[in-house]
Structures are given as structure tokens and as C-alpha cells.
Amino acid sequence: MMNIGLDLDDVLIDVHIIQSVIDDYNLDLTMDDIKHWDLRDLPKDAREETFRRFKDAHYNCDRVKPIEGVSETLRTWKRQGHKLIVITSRPKEIALETIDMVQNKFPDVDKVIVANHGEKKKYMIEEHLDMFVDDAPKYIHEANEAKIPKVFLISNKHTPYNHEYRDSEKEDQFGTVKCIKDIII
């Protein structure tokens, strides 16, 4: 059986923080216009508000919803005997709320790790992952460096910031899926 590492945002849950800021600030932008992970495509005030909301449990825990099909997929993987480990880079200010939210929404998850930015690779290695799923190109690259045997990039209409990476020639090895329910193991 496998140790499966899973990112949280845009992999297991829909957060919609960026879209809510676009709407609240009446910006003439769509999610397709957000091409960079650091949100430089947003005006400064909207970017700052987005980062503020990422640290707010109301926006980043209470208002989130599981992506369609995710709970069923996790249940299936758990029944198959796989260990499910969420490794997310979220603000420490909402670490406890994040853990509670994951445990409530995804009871099949065995462990939740709220890592500092730049620490995911360390946990990939410590948890002896056999598979890793994320939406961030940086962490897909780190999973390759950590020699995780199976690596998947979630790339869909909610993740325009990774489309260029997904579509470019690169040395990283990974599969691309729209949702974890598309992964056959």
C-alpha cells in the first residue's frame, strides 16, 4: 500500500479567495488572468487583501467546500489500505483551524501537516511518500527532487497559474489531471 501526500487548496477543496477579491474589488479580471503564483497580476491593494484573506480562517476554512468527487476518492483509497497525508503550506495563524477543517471534511485523511512555505519537500521525505498531488509547480518540482515515484499536477480552470508549467517542456516528470478523482491507482 502507498503513502499518498496531498496538497489541500485547489486539490481537495475549493477556496475561491482570489475570485472573491476580484468580485469584491470589481476588477476587470477573471481567474484566467491570474498567471503567476505570487498574484502579481492583481493590483497591489487587491493582492494585499487576497493575502490577508489567506490568513483569515473565515475565508480559508469556514467558507471552503470539498471539490466534487474528492471525498469519495479519498474513501476509496483509504479502503484500499493507502495512508492519506495532507501536506499544506498555509499560514500558521490558521493551522489549528486548518487541521480541524480537514478532519471534519475528510475523515479518511490519516494525518494533516501544516508546513511553512519551503518545508513541503522535507515532509515528503519524512513521510516516505509513494505518491504526491499538488497544484503548485514549485512543489511538483520538489516532489521530483525528492524522488517521489508518482507525482500529479492538478491543473484546471481554477489553476491558471500552472498552465504555462503544465504545457511547457520541462525535465520534471508528472501526470496532469483535473481532479484527484481522475487518478487511477
Secondary structure, 3 states (H helix, E strand, C coil): CCEEEECCECCCEECCHHHHHHHHCCCCCCHHHCCCCCCCCCCHHHHHHHHHHHCCHHHHHHCCEECCCHHHHHHHHHHCCCEEEEEEECCHHHHHHHHHHHHHHCCCCCEEEEECCCCHHHHHHHCCCCEEEECCHHHHHHHHHCCCCEEEEECCCCCHHHHHHHHCCCCCCCEEECCHHHCCC
